[in-house]
Structures are given as C-alpha cells and as structure tokens.
Amino acid sequence: PHIRTLQPDDYKHLLAIEAECFDSGYSPYFIKMIPVLFGSTSFIAVKGKSPQGYVAAALEQANPRRAWILSLAVRPKYREQGLGQSLLRHALDALAQAGAAEVFLTVAPDNKPALALYQNMGFSPEKHCANYFGPGENRILLKKNLVRENI
C-alpha cells in the first residue's frame, strides 16, 4: 500500500475505516478535522482506491515536545500484515521531525493486539486510567521517548 499524509479529501475513507474498526469511534466532525488540524503528522494507507488504515497524531499545543497518537486503525481484512506498525512508524517519524520528545497514547486494557504492537514499538505502560472516557471506559496510558538522531 501507499502511505501518505492525510488530506481533507480522505474524509470518506476515514469514515469507512472508523466504521469497520470501532463500535463508537470519533464523531464525523472530528474525523473531518483530523487532516485539517493534524495533517502533517497523520497518515493513511491506500492501495488503489481501497483505504486500508490510518493513524492520527498531534503535538500538544501547550507543550509541543509532547505528542499523542489519537487513533490507529487498520481495517480487519488488512490486519496482521505490518500495516499498523508502518503507519505508526510514519507518525513517530513525523512527530520527531516536528520536535516531539515523548509520545503518549491510550489503549483499552483488553485490546491485546494493540498493546502488543505498541510495546513492540517501544511504548511502555505509564498507568491504568479508570473511566478515562466515562464509566467503564478504562484505558492504559502508554509512553514512548523519542530519540532524535544526528543532533
């Protein structure tokens, strides 16, 4: 697949990926704004006209040395092919280029495949967050320190 930065025209692709990957994901408005607000650090994988997955990443406005992976989603039929790792690598590289020194994300404690991917990519659990997104919406906060090379 071809991995490139997100563009506003990717809106329908992002909605399709979200619908296949999450029971209750981001709102359509937020999905539409990802390429506008975070386009330089967010990526989509497309093969032909078929969107396969995306990653949304952003720098904190108050502390641009800190960044967040907001979402990583790969459509079920394209999983276990290294696509999540490739998308995440693109985002981490872009965040490092933008000056981020550390990256955070949250993941559901029962999402074992995502936890394994993040830990294999160097993320470490920081803490368990009960009710992070509301009652029963527990998350594990993970962190990765970025090492900029050639400094």
RABELRA-V737031 format. One record per residue. SS is DSSP state (a for helix, b for strand, c for the rest). PHI is phi in degrees with one decimal (none if undefined). PSI is psi in degrees with one decimal (999 if undefined). Layout:
{{SS/PHI/PSI} {SS/PHI/PSI}}
This chain:
{{c/none/158.4} {b/-93.9/125.1} {b/-107.4/126.2} {b/-143.3/167.4} {b/-65.4/151.7} {c/-69.0/144.7} {c/-124.7/154.8} {a/-54.1/-32.0} {a/-68.8/-7.9} {a/-81.7/2.4} {a/-50.2/-51.0} {a/-64.4/-37.2} {a/-61.6/-44.8} {a/-63.7/-41.8} {a/-61.2/-40.9} {a/-65.1/-43.5} {a/-63.4/-46.9} {a/-57.1/-46.4} {a/-61.0/-36.7} {a/-78.7/-25.6} {a/-101.6/-25.5} {c/-131.8/136.9} {c/-66.8/-44.8} {c/-138.2/93.4} {c/-96.0/-153.0} {c/-70.4/157.0} {c/-69.5/154.2} {a/-56.5/-34.9} {a/-62.7/-47.5} {a/-63.1/-41.7} {a/-58.2/-42.3} {a/-64.3/-31.8} {a/-84.5/-17.0} {a/-53.9/-52.2} {a/-66.4/-28.3} {a/-72.4/-46.9} {a/-88.3/-32.2} {a/-128.6/25.8} {c/-61.6/-30.2} {c/-79.8/-12.5} {c/-122.4/10.6} {c/-122.8/144.4} {b/-136.5/156.3} {b/-130.4/145.6} {b/-107.2/125.3} {b/-133.6/136.5} {b/-122.2/114.9} {c/65.7/-120.3} {c/-108.2/9.4} {b/-99.6/113.5} {b/-72.5/134.3} {b/-108.0/-31.3} {b/-178.4/170.8} {b/-151.3/161.7} {b/-133.6/134.3} {b/-114.1/125.9} {b/-137.5/148.9} {b/-149.9/149.9} {b/-83.2/145.2} {c/-69.5/135.8} {c/-67.8/-39.9} {c/-77.6/-20.9} {c/-146.7/84.2} {c/-67.1/-2.9} {c/-84.3/-4.5} {b/-115.9/136.3} {b/-133.8/166.9} {b/-133.8/139.7} {b/-88.8/111.7} {b/-82.7/-34.0} {b/-161.9/143.3} {b/-137.6/119.4} {b/-138.9/130.6} {b/-124.8/128.2} {c/-57.9/141.1} {a/-49.2/-41.1} {a/-72.0/-9.1} {a/-109.9/7.2} {c/-77.0/163.6} {c/62.9/31.9} {c/-125.4/9.7} {c/86.2/5.1} {a/-69.3/-41.7} {a/-59.5/-42.4} {a/-64.0/-42.3} {a/-64.4/-44.4} {a/-62.1/-45.0} {a/-63.4/-40.5} {a/-61.4/-43.7} {a/-58.0/-45.9} {a/-64.7/-44.6} {a/-62.6/-40.3} {a/-63.9/-43.1} {a/-65.8/-39.7} {a/-65.5/-41.3} {a/-63.3/-43.7} {a/-60.8/-32.5} {c/-81.1/-4.8} {c/105.2/4.0} {c/-68.3/139.9} {c/-106.2/-22.2} {b/-145.8/148.4} {b/-128.9/136.6} {b/-119.0/158.6} {b/-159.9/163.6} {b/-122.6/152.1} {b/-145.3/147.9} {c/-65.9/135.7} {c/-57.8/-27.3} {c/-90.9/2.1} {c/-88.2/74.7} {a/-60.2/-42.5} {a/-60.9/-41.8} {a/-66.5/-43.6} {a/-58.3/-44.2} {a/-62.9/-44.1} {a/-59.4/-49.8} {a/-63.9/-41.3} {a/-68.0/-37.3} {a/-65.1/-24.5} {c/-92.7/9.2} {c/95.7/7.5} {c/-81.7/142.2} {b/-120.9/142.0} {b/-64.0/132.9} {b/-100.2/-48.0} {b/-166.6/160.0} {b/-91.5/132.1} {b/-116.7/104.8} {c/-72.4/140.1} {c/54.8/35.8} {c/-55.9/-45.0} {c/-107.0/16.5} {c/124.8/178.2} {c/-53.3/126.0} {c/78.2/0.0} {c/-98.0/68.3} {c/-77.1/150.7} {b/-142.0/157.6} {b/-106.7/127.9} {b/-87.6/125.3} {b/-116.3/151.9} {b/-137.1/145.1} {b/-134.3/130.4} {b/-85.7/132.5} {c/-94.8/133.0} {c/-107.8/116.1} {c/-85.0/129.2} {c/-90.8/157.1} {c/63.5/36.0} {c/-95.8/999}}
